[in-house]
Amino acid sequence: MTRVRKSGIILHPTSLPGPGSIGSLGLEAMAFADFLRDAGQAIWQVLPLGPTAFGDSPYMCYSAFAGNPLLIDLRALVSDGDLEHGDLKDECFAERVDYGRARVVKSAALDKAAENFFASAERARLEEFWQFCDTTPWLHDYALFMALKLRHGGKKWCDWPERFALRDEAALEEASRLLGPEIGALKYAQWQFFRQWRGLKTYANRMGIDIFGDIPIFVAFDSAEVWANPHFFQLDGKGRPSVVAGVPPDYFSQTGQLWGNPLYDWQEMARCGYCWWKDRFRSALMLYDLVRIDHFRGFEACWEVPAGEKTAENGKWAKGPGEAIFNSLRAEFGELPVVAEDLGVITPEVEHLRDAFSFPGMKILQFAFDSGPDNPYLPHNHVRSSVVYTGTHDNDTTAGWFASLSPGARKKVLRYLGVSGEDIVWDLIRVAQGSVADTAIIPLQDVLGLPGSCRMNLPGSPAGNWAWRFRVDDLSPRLADRLADLSELYGRADRPQKNIEKKSR
């Protein structure tokens, strides 16, 4: 990473406003990039962009490589000629993301668009599509996986007939032929997703805005990657996990956290030179300018729990690949634009792994005030090679966090900051901007001063997450000026040019 002071905003595209039940990569996304530039921001941080599974979490996807088709802007498909205006049946402006309706409406529209495309698209567009298919190595496995999942009523792949679950070659060839239309529609949706994402990223980059993405260390068991590459995971003879990921018991949970993700067979991955991880980074570096590795500590050691356990109590620490994997990745790609998610109880070994490759860590201001002056999240303990946040997608909003504190804890925060607390959210934003950390990132909910009801995710809560959306009129010029003033004051931005040429819309 270039060591210059920058700041930015976390906003997942699902939270963008606009017509329909979910945000998209269309005009509203470009308008948000305009706001970032006007606000003096140089980074747009997003969450993983994959097709979400049960619970709608972007950290539990059907693929680590594919894009979420629910983010496709259907209006662009009208412009392409694959849909008509009458096909846009979800033009109401939903205040919160409605994943169920989005799946029904967009799946039907994308299927129709694919049918129209294959029936009448001009040669140049067909050639572009086929080139995408030919140069996207994971695409057929993903499309076949999803088509088989749909054909089997959404069941996990391990519950399909054995010839499909264990990838009998003749059975897969027959399925590819019989499910041809479904597979074609799924590939069309991926083509459109990546076309739209590339357009949005190019637009943002031209205004000096980097896209900051996210790589979860683990993948979902019920995913195309595990189904297509079982040898890279610790599975039994029937294709089910023999051990799963979690977090040991701690102050926050007496039984730990049982995540359930399958664990990697690191020896098998090492034998091929970490080829699967190279493919994953190659894909990520096309999508993003820099990436956050979620649960970075798992590369040093992860909590391994025998499959079938009801809690994470009976696990053990299992060593990860350590420096070997990052040496291999660096040999392939050069210096890696990586931020290490190093939150929680981090050992000296994890810190050594992070620092050996000069990966910045994370500093969360909401974690700074629950202990003494040695707390590493307190601003006076920050280091340049880090990214400071008021909070992340897993935290309460800053307004909600402060409101939830006891009177004594609030007094401690106000004493440290030297403020009255009348504008506590912007007090924390100011501290983040003023930190010595090279990069400062603020959730949009905090920029807007929103309460805890607008938080993105409550870990451990099974419903109601990932659904927040902002409104078109929330992003005012006055708000952009306020954020730009702070970014300029603390050396994170030049005064933005108001007359920057903007893409016509």
C-alpha positions in Angstrom: 0.0 0.0 0.0 1.2 3.5 -0.8 1.9 5.2 2.5 -0.2 8.4 2.1 -2.9 9.7 4.4 -6.4 8.9 3.0 -9.9 8.5 4.3 -13.0 6.8 3.0 -16.5 5.4 3.8 -17.8 1.9 4.2 -21.0 1.3 2.3 -22.0 -2.1 0.8 -23.8 -1.7 -2.6 -26.9 -3.4 -1.2 -27.5 -0.3 1.0 -27.6 2.1 -2.0 -31.0 3.8 -2.6 -32.9 3.5 -5.8 -35.8 1.6 -7.3 -36.4 -2.0 -6.3 -35.8 -4.1 -3.2 -32.0 -3.8 -3.0 -29.3 -1.4 -4.1 -27.6 -1.9 -7.4 -24.5 -1.1 -9.4 -26.3 1.5 -11.5 -26.8 5.3 -11.4 -27.1 5.5 -7.6 -23.7 3.8 -7.2 -22.1 6.4 -9.4 -23.8 9.2 -7.5 -22.3 7.8 -4.3 -18.9 7.9 -6.0 -19.6 11.5 -6.8 -20.4 12.2 -3.2 -17.2 10.6 -2.1 -15.2 12.8 -4.4 -17.1 16.0 -3.3 -16.5 14.9 0.4 -12.7 14.6 -0.1 -12.7 10.9 0.3 -10.4 8.5 -1.6 -11.7 5.1 -0.6 -15.0 3.2 -1.0 -14.9 0.1 1.2 -17.4 -2.7 0.4 -18.2 -6.1 1.9 -17.8 -9.3 -0.1 -19.7 -9.2 -3.4 -20.6 -12.8 -3.7 -24.1 -14.4 -4.1 -25.4 -14.7 -0.6 -26.9 -17.9 0.9 -29.2 -18.5 3.9 -29.2 -15.4 6.2 -28.2 -13.1 3.4 -24.7 -12.6 4.9 -22.0 -11.5 2.4 -19.6 -13.6 4.5 -21.5 -16.8 3.7 -21.8 -17.1 -0.1 -22.4 -19.8 -2.7 -19.1 -18.8 -4.4 -15.9 -17.0 -3.4 -15.5 -15.9 -7.0 -19.0 -15.1 -8.5 -20.8 -11.8 -8.1 -24.2 -11.3 -6.5 -26.7 -11.1 -9.4 -29.1 -9.2 -7.1 -26.8 -6.2 -7.5 -27.3 -6.0 -11.2 -28.9 -2.8 -12.4 -31.9 -4.0 -14.5 -32.2 -0.6 -16.1 -28.9 -1.2 -17.8 -30.3 -4.4 -19.4 -33.1 -2.3 -20.9 -30.4 -0.1 -22.4 -28.7 -3.2 -23.7 -31.9 -4.3 -25.4 -32.2 -7.4 -23.3 -35.3 -6.2 -21.4 -38.1 -3.7 -22.0 -39.3 -1.1 -19.6 -42.4 -3.1 -18.9 -40.2 -5.9 -17.5 -39.1 -3.7 -14.6 -41.8 -4.8 -12.1 -40.0 -3.7 -8.9 -39.7 0.0 -9.2 -41.0 0.9 -5.7 -38.3 2.4 -3.4 -38.0 0.0 -0.5 -36.7 1.6 2.7 -34.9 -1.7 3.7 -33.5 -4.5 1.6 -36.0 -7.2 0.9 -33.9 -10.1 -0.1 -36.8 -12.4 -0.7 -38.6 -10.1 -3.1 -35.3 -9.2 -4.8 -34.6 -12.9 -5.5 -38.0 -13.5 -7.0 -38.1 -10.3 -9.1 -34.5 -10.2 -10.3 -34.2 -13.9 -11.0 -37.2 -13.7 -13.3 -36.0 -10.6 -15.0 -32.5 -12.0 -15.5 -33.8 -15.3 -16.9 -35.9 -13.3 -19.4 -33.0 -11.0 -20.3 -30.8 -14.1 -20.9 -33.4 -15.7 -23.1 -33.7 -12.5 -25.1 -29.9 -12.1 -25.3 -29.3 -15.6 -26.7 -32.2 -15.2 -29.2 -31.4 -11.8 -30.7 -28.1 -10.3 -29.5 -25.8 -8.9 -32.2 -22.6 -10.7 -32.9 -20.3 -8.3 -31.1 -22.1 -8.8 -27.8 -22.3 -12.5 -28.2 -18.5 -12.6 -28.8 -18.0 -10.5 -25.7 -20.0 -12.9 -23.7 -18.3 -16.0 -25.0 -14.9 -14.4 -24.4 -16.0 -13.8 -20.8 -16.9 -17.5 -20.5 -13.7 -18.7 -22.1 -11.5 -16.6 -19.8 -13.3 -17.1 -16.5 -12.1 -20.5 -15.2 -14.4 -20.8 -12.2 -17.6 -19.9 -14.2 -18.8 -23.3 -15.4 -18.4 -25.0 -12.1 -20.3 -22.2 -10.4 -23.1 -22.2 -13.0 -23.4 -26.0 -12.9 -23.4 -26.0 -9.1 -26.2 -23.4 -8.9 -28.2 -25.1 -11.7 -28.0 -28.5 -9.8 -28.9 -26.8 -6.5 -32.0 -25.3 -8.1 -32.9 -28.7 -9.7 -32.6 -30.4 -6.3 -34.8 -27.9 -4.4 -32.0 -25.8 -2.9 -30.5 -28.8 -0.9 -26.9 -28.7 0.1 -24.7 -30.4 -2.4 -23.8 -33.2 0.0 -27.5 -34.2 -0.1 -27.7 -34.5 -3.8 -27.6 -37.9 -5.5 -24.1 -39.3 -5.0 -23.1 -39.1 -8.6 -23.6 -35.4 -8.6 -22.3 -34.8 -5.0 -19.1 -36.7 -5.6 -18.7 -35.3 -9.2 -19.0 -38.4 -11.4 -17.6 -37.1 -14.7 -20.3 -38.7 -16.9 -23.1 -37.4 -14.6 -21.7 -33.9 -14.7 -21.4 -34.0 -18.5 -25.0 -35.2 -18.8 -26.2 -32.5 -16.3 -24.3 -29.8 -18.3 -26.2 -30.8 -21.4 -29.7 -31.2 -19.8 -29.4 -28.0 -17.7 -28.0 -26.0 -20.6 -30.6 -23.1 -20.6 -30.3 -22.7 -16.8 -26.5 -22.7 -17.0 -26.5 -20.2 -19.8 -28.7 -17.8 -17.8 -26.5 -18.1 -14.8 -23.4 -17.3 -16.9 -25.2 -14.4 -18.5 -26.0 -12.9 -15.1 -22.3 -13.2 -14.1 -21.2 -11.5 -17.3 -23.6 -8.6 -16.7 -22.5 -8.3 -13.0 -18.8 -8.1 -13.9 -19.5 -5.7 -16.8 -21.4 -3.4 -14.5 -18.8 -3.7 -11.7 -15.9 -2.9 -14.0 -17.8 0.2 -15.2 -18.4 1.4 -11.7 -14.9 0.7 -10.6 -13.5 2.5 -13.6 -15.7 5.5 -12.9 -14.6 5.7 -9.3 -10.9 5.2 -10.1 -11.0 8.1 -12.6 -12.0 10.4 -9.7 -9.2 9.1 -7.5 -11.3 6.7 -5.5 -9.9 3.3 -4.6 -12.3 0.4 -4.1 -11.5 -1.5 -0.9 -12.8 -5.0 -0.9 -13.0 -8.0 1.5 -11.7 -11.6 1.3 -13.2 -13.8 4.1 -10.6 -16.4 4.9 -13.1 -19.2 5.0 -15.7 -20.2 2.5 -19.1 -21.7 3.0 -19.4 -25.5 2.9 -22.4 -25.3 0.6 -20.4 -23.5 -2.1 -19.2 -24.1 -5.6 -15.6 -24.0 -4.4 -15.9 -26.8 -1.9 -18.0 -28.9 -4.3 -15.6 -28.4 -7.1 -12.3 -28.7 -5.1 -13.0 -31.2 -2.2 -9.3 -32.2 -2.1 -8.4 -28.7 -0.8 -10.7 -29.1 2.3 -10.8 -31.5 5.2 -13.8 -33.6 4.3 -14.7 -37.2 4.9 -15.3 -39.9 2.3 -18.9 -38.7 1.8 -17.9 -35.1 1.2 -18.9 -33.8 4.6 -16.6 -31.7 6.8 -14.5 -33.6 9.3 -13.6 -30.5 11.2 -15.1 -27.0 11.1 -14.0 -23.4 12.0 -14.9 -21.4 15.1 -13.6 -19.3 18.0 -12.8 -20.7 21.4 -14.7 -19.7 24.6 -13.8 -16.2 25.8 -15.0 -13.3 27.8 -17.9 -12.8 25.4 -19.0 -16.4 25.0 -18.7 -19.2 27.5 -19.1 -21.8 24.7 -17.2 -20.0 21.9 -18.5 -19.4 18.4 -19.2 -22.4 16.1 -19.0 -21.0 12.5 -19.2 -24.3 10.7 -17.0 -23.4 7.7 -14.9 -26.3 6.4 -11.2 -26.0 7.1 -8.5 -26.1 4.5 -6.1 -29.0 3.9 -3.1 -26.7 3.9 -0.7 -29.5 3.0 -2.6 -30.2 -0.2 -2.8 -26.5 -1.0 1.0 -26.2 -0.5 1.6 -29.1 -2.9 0.1 -27.1 -5.8 1.9 -23.9 -4.7 -1.3 -22.5 -3.2 -2.9 -22.4 -6.7 -6.4 -22.0 -5.4 -5.4 -19.0 -3.3 -3.6 -17.5 -6.2 -6.8 -17.8 -8.3 -8.7 -16.2 -5.4 -6.3 -13.2 -5.2 -6.1 -12.8 -8.9 -9.9 -12.5 -8.9 -9.9 -10.1 -6.0 -7.2 -7.9 -7.5 -9.4 -7.5 -10.6 -12.3 -6.4 -8.4 -10.6 -4.2 -5.9 -7.6 -1.8 -5.5 -6.9 -3.1 -2.0 -8.4 -5.9 0.1 -9.1 -6.7 3.8 -8.5 -10.3 4.9 -11.2 -11.2 7.3 -10.0 -13.3 10.3 -6.4 -12.9 9.3 -5.2 -14.7 12.4 -6.4 -18.0 10.8 -3.4 -18.0 8.5 -1.2 -18.4 11.6 -3.6 -20.8 13.5 -7.3 -21.4 13.5 -9.7 -22.9 16.0 -10.5 -26.4 14.8 -13.6 -28.1 16.1 -14.6 -31.7 15.3 -17.7 -31.9 13.1 -20.9 -32.7 14.9 -20.0 -30.7 18.1 -22.8 -28.4 19.3 -20.5 -25.7 20.6 -16.9 -24.6 19.9 -15.6 -25.7 23.4 -14.0 -28.9 22.3 -11.7 -27.5 19.7 -8.0 -27.0 19.4 -5.6 -24.5 17.7 -4.4 -25.9 14.4 -1.4 -24.3 12.6 -2.0 -22.5 9.4 0.4 -22.0 6.5 2.0 -18.9 8.0 4.5 -17.0 5.9 4.6 -19.7 3.2 1.3 -18.7 1.6 2.1 -15.0 1.5 5.6 -15.6 0.1 3.9 -17.6 -2.7 1.3 -14.9 -3.3 4.0 -12.2 -3.3 6.1 -14.1 -5.8 3.1 -14.2 -8.1 1.7 -10.7 -7.6 4.4 -8.6 -6.1 3.6 -6.5 -2.9 0.1 -7.3 -1.8 -2.4 -4.5 -1.2 -3.8 -6.2 1.9 -5.2 -5.0 5.2 -5.2 -7.6 8.0 -8.3 -7.9 10.1 -6.4 -8.4 13.4 -9.2 -7.7 15.9 -9.8 -9.7 19.1 -7.2 -11.7 21.0 -4.1 -11.6 18.7 -0.9 -13.4 19.6 2.7 -12.3 19.0 2.9 -14.9 16.2 0.0 -13.3 14.4 1.5 -9.8 14.8 4.8 -11.2 13.4 3.0 -12.6 10.4 1.2 -9.3 9.8 4.3 -7.2 10.2 6.6 -9.5 8.1 4.6 -8.5 5.0 3.9 -4.9 6.2 0.2 -5.4 6.2 -1.7 -2.6 8.0 -3.9 -3.8 10.9 -7.2 -2.3 12.2 -8.0 0.1 15.0 -11.6 0.4 16.2 -12.4 3.5 18.2 -15.5 1.8 19.8 -13.1 -0.7 21.4 -10.8 1.9 22.8 -12.4 2.9 26.1 -13.1 -0.3 27.9 -9.7 -0.6 29.7 -6.7 1.5 30.6 -4.3 3.8 28.8 -2.4 0.9 27.2 -5.5 -0.1 25.1 -4.1 -0.4 21.6 -7.3 1.1 20.1 -6.9 4.4 21.9 -5.7 7.1 19.5 -2.5 7.8 21.3 -1.4 4.2 20.8 -2.2 4.1 17.0 0.6 3.5 14.5 0.9 4.7 10.9 0.6 1.3 9.4 -3.0 0.8 10.3 -6.6 1.6 9.3 -8.7 3.4 12.0 -12.5 3.0 12.1 -15.1 4.5 14.3 -16.8 1.1 13.9 -17.3 -1.6 11.3 -20.2 -3.5 9.7 -20.3 -5.7 12.8 -20.5 -2.9 15.3 -23.4 -0.7 16.5 -23.5 2.7 14.9 -21.5 5.2 17.0 -24.6 6.9 18.1 -26.1 3.6 19.2 -22.9 2.5 20.8 -22.6 5.7 22.9 -26.3 5.5 23.9 -25.8 2.0 25.2 -22.9 2.8 27.5 -23.3 3.2 31.2 -23.1 6.7 32.6 -19.6 5.9 34.0 -18.4 4.6 30.6 -19.8 7.7 28.8 -18.0 10.0 31.3 -14.7 8.1 30.6 -15.1 8.6 26.8 -15.9 12.3 27.2 -13.0 12.8 29.5 -10.6 11.2 27.1 -11.9 13.2 24.1 -12.3 16.4 26.0 -15.8 17.1 24.6 -19.3 17.6 25.9 -20.8 14.8 24.0 -23.4 16.9 22.3 -22.1 15.8 18.9 -20.4 12.6 19.9 -20.5 10.9 16.5 -18.6 13.7 14.8 -16.3 13.9 17.8 -15.3 10.3 17.0 -15.1 11.0 13.3 -12.7 13.9 14.0 -10.5 11.6 16.2 -10.4 9.1 13.4 -9.5 11.7 10.8 -6.8 13.1 13.2 -5.3 9.7 14.0 -1.7 9.1 12.9 -3.0 6.0 11.1 -2.4 6.2 7.4 -6.1 5.4 6.6 -9.3 6.4 8.2 -12.6 4.7 7.3 -16.1 5.7 8.6 -19.3 3.8 8.1 -21.9 5.9 6.2 -24.3 5.4 9.1 -21.9 7.4 11.3 -21.4 10.1 8.7 -25.2 10.4 8.7 -25.3 10.3 12.6 -27.8 7.5 12.6 -29.0 5.5 15.6 -28.4 1.8 16.5 -31.5 0.7 14.5 -29.5 1.4 11.4 -26.6 -0.9 12.2 -25.6 -3.3 9.4 -25.1 -6.5 11.4 -25.5 -7.9 14.9 -23.2 -10.9 15.1 -25.0 -14.0 16.4 -28.4 -12.7 15.4 -30.1 -14.9 12.8 -32.4 -12.3 11.3 -32.8 -8.6 10.4 -29.2 -8.1 9.3 -27.7 -6.6 6.1 -30.9 -4.8 5.3 -30.1 -1.1 6.0 -30.4 1.4 3.1 -30.0 5.1 3.0 -32.2 7.6 1.1 -31.3 9.6 -2.0 -31.6 13.0 -0.2 -29.4 11.9 2.8 -26.2 12.9 0.9 -26.3 16.7 0.9 -23.6 19.1 -0.4 -23.4 20.5 3.2 -22.6 17.0 4.5 -19.9 16.6 1.8 -18.4 19.9 2.8 -18.3 19.0 6.4 -16.4 15.7 5.8 -14.1 17.4 3.2 -13.2 20.0 5.8 -12.0 17.4 8.3 -10.2 15.4 5.7 -8.3 18.4 4.4 -7.6 19.7 8.0 -5.9 16.4 8.9 -4.0 16.0 5.7 -6.1 13.3 4.1 -7.4 15.2 1.1 -7.0 18.3 -1.0 -10.0 20.5 -1.3 -12.1 18.7 -3.8 -12.8 20.4 -7.1 -16.5 21.2 -7.4 -16.3 21.5 -11.2 -15.0 18.0 -11.8 -16.3 16.5 -15.0 -19.0 14.0 -14.1 -20.4 11.2 -16.2 -23.7 12.3 -17.7 -26.6 10.4 -16.3 
